[in-house]
Amino acid sequence: MAIYFPNRGGTFDFRRVTPNEVSDFYPRGRPSVPYVYAPPPAFDDGWSTSSLEDVGISRDSIEKFIRVIINTPIDSISTPEIHGVLIARHGKLVLEEYFHGENREKPHDTRSAAKSLTATLIGAAINAGVPLKVSSPVYQVMNGGTFPPDLEPRKRALTLEHLLTMSSGLDCDDSDPNSSGREDYMVDESGEPDYYKYTMALKMIREPGEKAVYCSVQPNLAGGVLKHTSGRSLLELMQTLIAEPLQIKRYFMPLTPTGDVYMGGGVRFLPRDFMKLGQLHINGGTWNGRRVLTSEWSHRATSPLYELRKLKYGYLWWVIEYPYNGRTVRAFFAGGNGGQMVMGIPELDLVLAFYGGNYNDPALFVSQRVYVPQYILPAVVESR
């Protein structure tokens, strides 16, 4: 039997399986597959590893959580499809589990979670001495140091920080089908190969800084500001300022029709490597003792600066609060379509990573809204 699911990638073929046969219907082939926790192996990727118990996380609770995932059949297009779960605490990786054929050696599409990489790369460039400030005027930088003639005042006032906080005031809204600046229109229908040029030609519909509106062309243009200020390619900057210091050896960055790196999302990372962005910020801007960001940048990037989609937003990082032991704890996270998430909870010295396949479906929020507060946080013992 073949069934076409338009929002799930195409046509799926089904056949009857025997009672003991492995099936992709379950995350690990069959329900009730035996699971016993084991600490992640240590490699030369910079992660120290340890056990759940050694960092104050209940092994029994996490084993029960992983069994919940293993026993969840994909019986609906809205069933959570978890590809990977990783946990680190006190700088040590203590859980690494994969499902649905995914594994640690397979790069995963991070979708819009890679927007947080854009802010991290810009912060790393500033720390490395690139003469860029969050107050740098976008149109002046992109025009070689002078404003274009007859530029309207609101575009003159647009700064890098406005792009980093999604508050540019440009006519772009990824959730509005009538917005000419939405990502899908620019990529699929605009016919303009130069995404920087297209974005800067958009109308201003409000004052910069007035309101945050989710739109992927903003972080991409922020990448353009970095490129023009530094005089270096974003690929080179990524390799020098992020990949090498964070000991990331394999990653894949999407390119625009003009050959520029697209900084609005879609970078592919190994799951352990993308998780390092969360640990970098938990450490206040360092990875294994090497400073990549200033502590000031790390703090502001993950602070609640604007309200966006009923959450808080910093420099391309989401900010949320969770109940924990009778109070709330603040978390920051990079989030992407499908259920991609890297989250840091500074007060608990905790970093979480989820990868998934629930594209364009509300189930992509299950990790953030259900698994973290109901399964992960109750398993974490407060540090003394």
KEZA-273035 format. One record per residue (C-alpha): residue in three letters; x, y, z. Coordinates in steps of 0.1 Angstrom, whole numbers, plus 5000, padded with zeros to 4 digits. Example, Ala and Ser with C-alpha at 12.3 -4.5 7.8 and 13.67 -1.06 7.14 Angstrom:
ALA512349555078SER513749895071
This chain:
MET500050005000ALA501350344991ILE500150675006TYR501051024997PHE501651265026PRO502151615011ASN503651765042ARG505851475051GLY508151445022GLY506151254995THR504850894990PHE505350625017ASP505150255009PHE503750025035ARG503749645039ARG502749405066VAL505649285089THR505948975110PRO505648995148ASN509448985153GLU510449185123VAL512149525126SER510049815114ASP510650185111PHE507250225127TYR509250235160PRO512250455168ARG514450145173GLY512649885152ARG510349735177PRO508549835209SER509949745243VAL513449715230PRO515749655260TYR517449975270VAL520150015296TYR521950345300ALA525650365292PRO527750685292PRO528750835258PRO532150735245ALA534950995245PHE536451105212ASP538851375201ASP536051635196GLY536651815228TRP533851675249SER534651525282THR532251245291SER530951105323SER527850925337LEU524551075346GLU525050985383ASP528351165384VAL526851495374GLY523751475396ILE521151345371SER518851045379ARG519850745358ASP516550575366SER514450885354ILE516450925322GLU516250555314LYS512450575317PHE512450875294ILE514450705268ARG512150405270VAL509150645264ILE510850745231ILE511650395221ASN508150275227THR506450565208PRO505050435174ILE504950665145ASP501150625142SER500350985132ILE502051255112SER501951455145THR503651185166PRO507051315180GLU509851185157ILE512951225179HIS516251165160GLY518551235189VAL518751335226LEU522051455242ILE522651595277ALA525751765292ARG526151885327HIS529152055343GLY530852055309LYS530551675305LEU528551495279VAL526551225298LEU523851115275GLU523851045237GLU521050845222TYR519750825186PHE516650695169HIS515150635135GLY518450535119GLU520250855130ASN523750835145ARG526551045158GLU528451035125LYS525551165105PRO525351545100HIS521851665109ASP520051965094THR519652225121ARG517252435101SER516552775118ALA518452675149ALA521552775129LYS520353135132SER521953125166LEU525153025149THR524953355130ALA524953555162THR527753345176LEU529953395146ILE529353775147GLY530253775184ALA533453565177ALA534453805149ILE534054105172ASN536153925199ALA538753855172GLY539054225164VAL536854275133PRO535854645135LEU532154575139LYS529754695166VAL526054615172SER525454985166SER527054965131PRO524555105105VAL523554835081TYR523155035050GLN526355225055VAL528354905059MET526754735030ASN527355045008GLY531055045014GLY531155295042THR528755565031PHE524955575031PRO523255544997PRO521955884985ASP518355974994LEU518055685019GLU515055725041PRO515655795078ARG514355465091LYS516855275069ARG519655505081ALA518755415117LEU518855035110THR521754875129LEU523254535132GLU521654485166HIS518154525150LEU518954245126LEU520254025155THR516954085174MET514554045145SER513454405150SER514654565117GLY511354715108LEU511654585073ASP508554435055CYS509454075062ASP507453815082ASP507953445076SER504553365089ASP502653615067PRO501953485032ASN501453845020SER504953965032SER507254015003GLY510253965026ARG509353625038GLU512053365032ASP510053135010TYR509153414986MET512653544984VAL514053194977ASP511353044955GLU509553334937SER511553654938GLY513953564910GLU516653784927PRO519853584932ASP521453844955TYR519653794988TYR521454095004LYS520254324976TYR516754184978THR516454235016MET517754595016ALA515254684989LEU512354585011LYS510054855024MET510354985060ILE506954945077ARG507955045112GLU510755205132PRO513854985138GLY513654845173GLU509954895176LYS508954535174ALA510454195168VAL509053995139TYR510453655129CYS511953675095SER514953475082VAL516353735059GLN517353945089PRO520053715102ASN521253645066LEU521754015061ALA523554035095GLY525953785079GLY526354015050VAL527254305074LEU529954075089LYS531253985055HIS531454345042THR533054475074SER535754195077GLY536554175040ARG536653795044SER534253515033LEU531853385058LEU533253035051GLU536653145061LEU535353325092MET533353015102GLN536352785099THR538753015117LEU536553165145ILE534052875153ALA535052545138GLU538752535148PRO538352665184LEU535352445190GLN537052145175ILE534452095148LYS535751905118ARG532651835097TYR529852075088PHE528052185058MET526852545051PRO524152635025LEU525052874997THR522953134980PRO522753164942THR525553424943GLY527853184963ASP527453364996VAL526853155028TYR523153165037MET523053265074GLY519253225079GLY519452855088GLY520152515073VAL523652445084ARG524352075090PHE526351965120LEU527251645137PRO524851635168ARG527651655193ASP529251955175PHE526152175172MET525552115209LYS528852295216LEU527152625209GLY525052585240GLN528052485261LEU530052785248HIS527453015262ILE527052825295ASN530852875298GLY530453255293GLY532053245259THR534852985263TRP535352625250ASN537852415269GLY539552725282ARG539752905248ARG537853235246VAL535653265216LEU533153525227THR533353795253SER531353725284GLU529354035278TRP528353925243SER527453575256HIS525253725283ARG523453975261ALA522953725232THR521053495256SER519153755275PRO515453845270LEU515654155249TYR512354135229GLU509153945230LEU508653725199ARG505953455193LYS505053465230LEU508653395241LYS511553615248TYR514353675223GLY518053785225TYR520653785197LEU519053505176TRP518653295207TRP515153225222VAL514753265260ILE512153075281GLU511553005318TYR510752665333PRO509352565367TYR511952385388ASN511952295425GLY509352555434ARG510852845414THR511652915378VAL514952875359ARG515853065327ALA516852875296PHE518052995263PHE517852785231ALA518452765194GLY515352625178GLY514652495143ASN511852335122GLY511551965127GLY512351985164GLN516052095163MET517052245197VAL520152315216MET519352455251GLY521352595279ILE520152635315PRO522852835333GLU521552805368LEU521752425365ASP524952425344LEU522952205320VAL523052175282LEU520451975262ALA520151895225PHE517251745206TYR517151665169GLY513951555152GLY511951505120ASN508551675127TYR508851935099ASN506052185096ASP504052015124PRO503352135159ALA504951815172LEU508251995166PHE507652175199VAL507251865221SER510851855232GLN510752215243ARG507252215258VAL506951865272TYR510151665274VAL512251925291PRO509852025319GLN508251685324TYR511151445320ILE514551615320LEU514351885347PRO512751655373ALA515751425368VAL518351695376VAL519551725412GLU520252085422SER523952155427ARG525152225462
